[in-house]
Amino acid sequence: MNPVMKLFAVGDLELYHVSPPLHGYHVVAASQQLWAMRMQLRHPDGRLEPPEADDPVSTELYGVAGEGLQIDSTEKLPGSADGRNVARTLAAIGYTII
């Protein structure tokens, strides 16, 4: 019998130690996918909103717990973002990568 695995993230997966904890987790996994939903509004005068282009990626954050670094894939953490790379996603919720 083959084991069955539920796919919860596609793309790169990076681990970050965050302080203060995010949603109770000291370590988070950031899954960066090579696509993102993007929408811009073009005003009648030609202005684009938002003016800057989004990153062509999407980032989802998951909690990581225990010595085995078990990823809790049951829910995405607050701050997960379409159209933002990992650094911009973490910066938007108050974290700086050092």
Stockholm file with secondary structure:
# STOCKHOLM 1.0

chainA/1-98         MNPVMKLFAVGDLELYHVSPPLHGYHVVAASQQLWAMRMQLRHPDGRLEPPEADDPVSTELYGVAGEGLQIDSTEKLPGSADGRNVARTLAAIGYTII
#=GR chainA/1-98 SS CCCCCCCCCCSEEEEEEEEEEETTEEEEEEEEESCCCCCCEECTTSCEESSSCCCSCEEEEEEEETTTTEEETTSCCTTCEETCCHHHHHHHTTCCCC
#=GC SS_cons        CCCCCCCCCCSEEEEEEEEEEETTEEEEEEEEESCCCCCCEECTTSCEESSSCCCSCEEEEEEEETTTTEEETTSCCTTCEETCCHHHHHHHTTCCCC
//
